[in-house]
Amino acid sequence: MKPTIEILTRLQENSKNNHDEVFTKLFRYLLRPDIYYVAYQNLYANNGAATKGVDEDTADGFSEDKVNRIIEVLRNGNYEPKPVRRTHIKKKNGKMRPLGLPTFTDKLVQDVIRMVLQAIYEPVFSNYSHGFRPGRSCHTALAQLKHEFIGAKWFVEGDIKGCFDNIDHTVLIGIVGKKVKDARFINLLRLFLKAGYMEEWKYYGTYSGCPQGGIISPILANIYLNELDTFVEELKKSFDTNTPYTLTPQYRALQNKRACTKKKLDRRNGREERDQLIVQYTELGKELRKTPAKLCNDKKLKYVRYADDFLIAINGSKEDCEWIKAQLTEFIRGTLKMELSHEKTLITHSNDCARFRGYDVRVRRDQQVKPWKNCKQRTMNNTVELLIPFRDKIEKHLFTKGAVKQRPDNGKLELVARIDLTRNTDFEIVTTYDAESRGLCNFYYLASNYRNLNYFSYLMEYSCLKTLAWKHKCKLSKIYDKYRIGAKRWGIPYETKFGRKVRKLTKFNEVDGKRCEDTISTIVTIIAKSRTTIDSRLKACRCELCGYEGKDRKYEVHHVNKVKNLEGREPWEIMMIAKRRKPLVVCHECHKKIHHGY
């Protein structure tokens, strides 16, 4: 029997070669045990694997018997997803975002469904979509924007109001049903959508939306919003017009005048007269380079989307933008049964900044001429510029973390110590500051004004020094002298098994960022063909703790959230630390001893 992963890879290739192909008999892949071990490999490393849903079911206790029970219930058609446990996390604007926490069994089944749907839909998704897709990120969206939005006149900023919470189940099932003709698979998908949620021990039904926190929610949202991508692509085909390259009358007049001056210069022999013509010829050349050359009568539409946020660039008039906005509003309301957020859906001129994925986006209007390939050109004109919104993002981050405060007399920023960190060790304090600095620098490495983060690095460094000085009740200079490394650096020394190392604060110019890749994944999941997989470890029928071998015992996976939190007092803790693994395959008797103590 072929591994399920190979079958899904073949499905993906078929979908890539034939975008109109309809898939049937997908439910049978949910009845194959090997795919559940792959799902466990995908899930166990996440911190949420040990988070409880509405019951005690977590990654701890995973076994062959559990996989067989899930398959048997699915085969009999008796599988009932449990409602998710709803919690709330704080958003950047201070509001609360609802988050659904499924049970681990439901996570396993959802991840299997996700792999099947991803194999079918990933090749047919639009190249303009970047959210929750393998090999893509907000950086790939920004890189595409920077490359394709050149010369845009207007921006249409789009945001769908409560996208995840307002997905219409009937519309979604109808979209999936166009490509998937399997009643049992569709019915299981509908059960997950209608499972509901528990909040403060009270059950609430779900009649729309995909719960944020669910494993299948991102792929279902992309399937839903792919209809928007398709609509915009069709709108682009009808909107775009290509006109032949024609020069502006001003540019053509200056060109002709410069050519006449050149002919006069070639015919004159007098020194003074030639000098005057040379000056005139030079001035006409400077004026020519400042004058727009192309008569821009063509219309262009560019588009990029990340999750429910999208940005459209228009080369046209403001009336064209209003018409496109109206078309989008009508399509989203009529077809997708959702609403555009009027507060966030804005029409912005490209001279001003539009906000997308935490960056300010604008088009340069720079007439500066620079040498380029044996000639002089306006190399920066009409290019896209990505900027860091310092006041909205950087300063807000500093105020939120308590690293600075605003002086009441002049409004300037003043460095302060973060009192909440003073109970930590010096190493932990520096590590916290370093992680926050590197996070922001990594995110904004595409910005044109990236060097301005030098001031941010300075503020974080001296806030860290002030925090250490507050903790040790001494002057800042004493902390600096105590941990000095060389002339202008300092750091906290710490010991490892490889020797002594130093934890330093990373400078903004030491962050290289991440490589932007915009490619469709060629394989669904990579599964290692080695004896260290969960599948092979369970089938070995050997307890990794007591060493017992034999098929007369049941074997389960003992799972912990973080290995670094283990103290190494118990034998199983010592073994996990030595193996550097969260899961440990043990027999049922040893598993009971671990939970109830020796």
N, C-alpha and C positions, 0 to 999 in steps of 0.2 A: 504493500500500500504506500502510495506516494505521500510524503509529508504535506500537510495542509498548506504550509507556507509556499511550497512550490506551486500548488494549485492556484492560490491567490495571486501569485506572481504572474501565472499564465492568464488569469482573468484580467489583470492589469494591462498586460500586453494586448489582449484582445480589445479591451476598451480603448486603448491608445490607437490601435490600427483602425478601429471602426467606432466612431463616436455615437453612431445611431444604434448600436447593438443593444438588444434587450436581454436581460439575464433572468434565468429561471433556476429553480431547485437550489436556492442558496441556503435554505434552512438545514440541509444535510451537513453543511460545514460546521454548524453549531453542535453537531452530535459526534464530532471527532475529538478524542481526548487530547491529542498533541497540541491543538491550538490553545487550550486552556493553560498549558504549561508556558507557552509563549506569552499569553496574557499576564500570567503571574510574573514572568521575567520583566515585563513592561511596568508593572505596578508596584512591586515590592520595594523598590529603591526610593519611591516617593515618601515624603513625610506623612502624607495622608493615608498610607497603607495601614498604619496603626490607629487611625482615627475611627471612632465608633460612629455608626449610624443610629438607627432606632433600636438596635439590639447590640449584643456583645460580639458580633461577627467582625473580625479583622483578618489581616494577613496571617496572624498567628493561628496555627492549627491546620494549615493547608495540607492536603494529602490526596492520594489516589482515590480514596473512598469519597472524598468531597467532590472530586471531578466526576466520578461515576454517578453520584446522587444527582448532581446538576443535569447531567446528560439524560438520566432516566426520567426526571421530571419534565424536561423539555420534550423528550420523545413521546411521553404520554399526553402532552398538551396541558399539563397542570401547573406550569410555572407561573407564579404570581409575583411580580416585583414588589418589594416593600416600599412604602413611602420614604422619602428622604428626610433626614433631620435638618431642619432649617436653622441656620445661624446667620449672623450679620457681621460683615467686616466694614471697616471705615474707609471711605473713599477720600481722595485728595481734597475734594471740595468740602469735606466735613460731613457729608451725607453718608448714610449706611447702605451698603449693597447686600442684598440677600444672597446667601450661598447655601446650596443643597448638598448634604453629605449622605451618599448612598451607603448601603451595607457592602461589605467586601465581596460577597457572592454576586450581588447586582453589578458591582464594578467589573468582576471577571466576565460576566455575560455581556455587559456593555462594551468592554474592550474587544471582545470577539466580534461583536456587531460592527464596531468601529473599523476593525481591520478589513472586514468584508466590504463595507461601504467605501473605505478609502481605496481599496483595490479597483473598485468600479468607477468612482467619481474623480479621483485625483487626476487621471489623464485628460478628463473633459472639462475640468475647471478652467476658468479664464486666466490668462497670464496677467491680468490686472488685479487679481486677488492675491493677497499676501498674508492674511491672518489665519493662524492655527493650521498651517500647512507645513509638511516636512520640507526642510531646505529653504524656508522663507521666514522672514521676520519683518519688523517695522523698518529695519535698516535696508532690506531689499526694496521695500516700497519707496523709501526716500531716495535710494539710488536710481530707481526707475523714474521717479518724479524729476530728479535733477537732470537726467539724460533726455527725457522726452518733452518736458514742459518748456522748452526753449522758445522764446519769442511770444509767449502768451500775453494777451491783453487783460483778461479777466480771470478771476477764480470764483468757482461756486463751491463753497464749503458745505458738505452734506453730513447730516447726522440723523439716524433713525431713532425716534423716541422709544426708549424702553425696548430695544430690539429683541433681546433674549426672552423677555417676559411677555411679548405680544406676538410671538410666532403663532400663526393660525394652524392648528393641528390638521384640519381638513385640507387646507391648501398644501401643507407639507407632505401629507400622505399621498395626495394627488401628484405632487412633483416626483416623489420617490417611485410611485406606481407607474410612471411613464417608462422607467428604465428597469425596474425590478418587478417581475411577474411571479411572485411567490406569496401565496396567501398567508402561510404560516409565519414567514419572515416579517411580512407587513403587520400581521396581527401582534407579534411580539414587540415590534417597534411601537405600535399603538398602546400596548400595555405599559411600556415605560413612560410614554408621554402622559398617560392618564393616572400614573401611580399616586400622585398627590404628595403632600409633605406634612410633617409633624412640627409644630411650633408650640412650645410650652405645654407639651403633652396633649395637644388638641389637633385633630386631623382636619386638613383642608384639601379639598379636591382641586385638581389642575385642569382647566378647560382651555388654556392657551399657554404658549411659551415652552421653553426648554430650561430646566433648572440649571443655573450657573453652578458649576462644581461637578456636574455629571460628565462621565467619560465620553458619551456620544453627543453631548450638546454642541461642541465646536464643529464637528463634521456635519451635523444636522443644520446648524446655522449657515454654514458655507453652501450646503445644498440648496437651502432656501434663498440665500442672497445671490446665488449664481444666476438666478432668473433676472435679478437687477443688472448683473454684469452683461448678460446676453442682451437685455433691453438697451443698455447704453451703447454696446457695440453696434446694434442695428441703428440706433439714433445717430451714431458717429458716421455710419455709411451714408445716411441721407443728408447729414449736415455738412460734411466736408466737401469743399469745392477747390479744385486746382486751376489756377489761372496761369497763363504763360508769363515767363519772366519779362517784365517791362520796367524800364527806368522811369523815375520820377521826372517831371519837366524841369525842376530845379537842377537835379543832378545832370541831366542831359545838356542843359544850357551851359553849366559850368564846364562840362567835359568838352563841348564844342569850343568855348572861349579859350580853354587851356590848349587845345589842339592848334587853334589859330595863332596863339602866342608862340607856340613851339615852331610853327612855320616861319613866323616873322624873325624869330631868333636865329633860325638856320640861314636866313637870307641877309641878315645885317652883319656888317663888318666893323662898325664904329664901336670903340670901347665903351663910351658912356651910354650909348643907346642899348648895347648888349647887356650892360649891367642893370639898366632899368627893366629890360625884358626878363632877365633872370629873376629879379626880385618879384616882378609881377607873376611869373610862372610859379615861383615857390609859394606865394601867397594864395594863388588859385588852387594849388595842390593841397594846402592846409584846409582851405574852405571846402574843397571837394570831399575830404575825409570826414568832415563834420556833417555833411549833408546826407540824409537817407537816400539810398540808391534804389531799392526795390519798391515798386508800387504794390503795397500789400492789400490786394482786394480779395485774396483767397480766405476761406473760412476753415478753421481747424478745431477739432475737439480732442482733448486728451483726458485720460481717466485713470485713477488708481484708487484701490480700496483696501483697507485693513479692517477686518471685522465689520462693524456697522458704521465706521467713519470712512468717508470717501471725499476725494477732491477732484474737481473737474476744471481743466484749463481751457479757456475759450479764446480763440483768435477771431474776434468779431466785435460786434457792438454790445452795449448793455441790454438792448432789446432782445438780442439773441440769447443772452444769459437768462433774462426773465422768461423767455419762451421755453428754454431747456429746463429751468426750475419748475415751471408749470407742468411740463411733460413728466418729469420725475415725480412730482407730487401726485399727479393723477394715476400713474402706474403703481406707485407704492400703496396708495389708498385703495385703488380698484382691484389690482391683481394680488398684491401681497397682504392686503388687509392690515396695513400698518400706517403710521403717520410720520412725516418728516418733522423734526424739531425746528419750529420757526425761530427759536432763540439762537440755535447753533447753525442753521442753514443760511449762510450769508453770501452776498455777491460783493466781491472785493476787487478793486483795481490792482493789477499786478505791481504797480509802483508801491502800493502799501502791502503790509504783511498779512498773509493768511496763516492760520494756525492748523498744523497737521502733525499728529503723533509727537507733540511736545516741541516741535520746531516751528519757527517763523519762516514762512516761504515767501519770497518775492522775486521779481525779475529785474535784473540790473538794467539801467539806462546809462551806460558808461561810454562816453565818446573818446576816451583816451586811446591813442594809437600806439601800438607796440610792434616791433619787428616780428614777422611771422613768415617763415618759408620764403626768404629772399624778397619779401615785400613788407609793407606796413598795413596792419589791419586793426579794426576795433575788436580785439580778441575777447573782451569781457562784455560787450554789448549784447543785450537780450539773453544772457545766460541766467540760469536759475541759481539763486543764492539761498542757502540754508543758514539760518541764524539761531543763536541761543537766546531765548527770551529770559534775560537775566532777572528782571524784576519779578516776573510771574513764576519762574521755576527755581533759579539759583537762590535769590534772596529769600523766597518763601521757604525753601529747604533749610536755609540757615536759621531762619526764625523758628520754624517748626522744631528743629532739633535743639534749639536753645543755645546755638553757638555764638550768636550775636544779638544785640538789642539796639534799638534806635534811641539816640540821645534826644531828650526833649528840647534842648536849647538850640541846636543847629540841624537836627535831623540826620546826622551822620551815623554810620554803623560803628558800634563799639563791641569789641570782643569780650566775651564773658566765659566763665567756666561752666561746664555742664555738670551740675551737682549730682544728677541722677546716676552718673557713671563713676563717681568717686569711691563707691564701695567695691568696684572691680579692681583687679590687679593692673599694674602699669601695662603689662603686655596686652591685656584684654581691652584697655582703653585705647591704646594705639591701634590695635587690630580693628576696633569699631570705627574709628576715624578713617583708617585706611580703606576699609571696605566701602564706606559711604563715598569717599573721594573717587575711588576707582570706578564705582558704579556710575556716577554722573559723567566722569570723563569718558568712559567707554560708550555711554549712550550718545554723547554729543560730539563724537570724534569726526562726524561728517560735516560739522558746521564750518562755515567760512571764517567766523570769528572765534575759532576754537582757542586761539592764543589768549583770549581774554579770560580764560579759565585760570590763568596764572594768579590773578587776584583771589579767585576762589580757593586755590590751593594754599595761598598765603593765609587767608582767614581760617581755614581748617587747621593748618599747622599750629598757629599761635593760639587758637582756641583749645587745641589738644594740650599744648604746653601749659596754658592757664589751668586746665582741669587737673593736670598732674601737680602743678604748684599748689592748687587748693587742697588736694588730697594730702600732700606732704607738709602743708603749712610752711611754705618757704617761698622765696622769690623765683620768678620765672627763669632768671639767668642761672640759678643754681641747678635747676632741672636740665637746662641746656648743656651746662658744663659737665654734669654728671653722665649724660648719655651721648656726649659729643663723639662723632665719627668723622675724622678728617677736619677740613676747614669749615664747610658749610652744611654738614649733614649731622643728624643725630638719630638714634634708634635704641630700641629695647633689646638687649641680648637675652637669648633663651637657649636651652639645651635640647638637643634631639639625639636620637641614637646614631645619627650620622655626624654629630659634632655640634659645635657652637654656631648659632646663627643669630642674625640681627633683624628685628622687625622694624622697618622704616616706613615713613609716610611716603607714598608714591606721589611723584610730581606729575603735573598734567602732561608734560612733554615725554614722560616715560610710558605713557599708555598708547599702545598701537591700535587699539580698537579691534574690531572683528572684521573678517572678510565677508563682503556681501556676495552671496550666491543666489542666483535667480534661475534655478533649474528644477525640473520635475523629477521627483524621486523615481528611480528605476526599479526599486524593490520595495516591497511592503514592509517587511520586518527582517532583520538579520538575527538569526538564531545560531549560536555557537555550537558547532559539532564537536563537543568535547565532553568528557565525563564529569565536568563541573556544573553542568546545567541542572536545574531543579528536577527535571524529568529523569535524568540518568541517576541522580543521587537518591531519589525516592525508589526507583526500580532496583537499585543495588541491594535493597533490603538489609541495610547495615546502619546501626545506630552510631552516629559520629561522636557521641558522648561516652557511652559505656562500651562500645565496640561489639555489641551483640549482632550476630548475623543469622538470618533465617526468615522464612516467609510465614512463620507461625505467629508473628507479631505485626501489629499495625505501626506504620511509620508516618510521622507528621513533621511539619516544619515549625520550629520555634522562631518567632520573628521579634526583633526589637526595632524601635524607631531610629535610634542613633547608637552606633558602636562606641563613639567617643564618650557617651554618658555612662558607660559601664565602669564599675569600680574595680573589677578583677578579683573580687572576693570569693565568688563561687566557681566551681570547676567549669560550668558552662560559659560563664563570663570570660574566664581565662582562655578558653578555646575559641570563642568568638573574636576576642581581641587578637589572638594569634593568627586566625584565618582572615581577619579584616572583612568579615561578612555579616550582614544582618540576619540572613536565614541560617538555621542550623537544623539538619535532618536528624531527628531523634526518634526512638521508639515511644510508644504510647505511655509506658510506665515511667520513663525518664521525663517525658513532658509533664506528667502529673507531678512528679517530684520537683521540677523546676518551678512550677506555679505555686505549689504548697510548701516548698522549702524542704531541705534535707533534715 
